């Protein structure tokens, strides 16, 4: 029974680690996009005019 619990705990820990990695990757991408948008933004001009139509940042 203790061995089953250990296996269950190990499996859950691996799942949580995988979920955290995905979450961190998403946060990194969001931060990167925000940084790019800030660099492209020129107070007097709107961002949509600096990025070609149909392209996503």
N, C-alpha and C positions, 0 to 999 in steps of 0.2 A: 504494500500500500504506500509506503514512504517513497518507493522508487517511482510509482505512478505520479505521485504528487510532484516529485522532482522534475519528471519529464514534462508535466503540465506547466509547471512554473517556468522551466527553460523555454518551452514553446511560446508561452505568453510573453516572456521577456524579449524573445526574438521578434515577435510581431510588433511589440511596442517600439523597439529600436527601429524597425523598418518604417513604421508610421512616422516616427520622429524625423528620420532622414528625409522622407517625402515632404513633411511639413517645413523643414529647414530649407529644402531646395525651393519650395514655393515662395518662402519669405525672401530668399536671396534673389529670385527672379523679380519679385515685386519691387525690391529695393533697387535692383539694376534698372528696371523700367522707369522708376521714379527719378533716378539720377539722370538718365538719358533725357527724359522730358524736361527736367530742370535746365539741363545744358542747352537744349534746343529752344527753350522759351526765351523770347526777347521782349520783355515788358510791353513794347508797343505793338508787337505782332502776335497773332494767335498761333498756337502750335499747329493747328490744322493746315495752315498755309505753308509751313516749313517742311512738312512730311508729304511725300507724293501720295496722291489719292489711291486708296486701296492697300496701302502698306500699313502694317501694324508695328508698333514699337513694343 
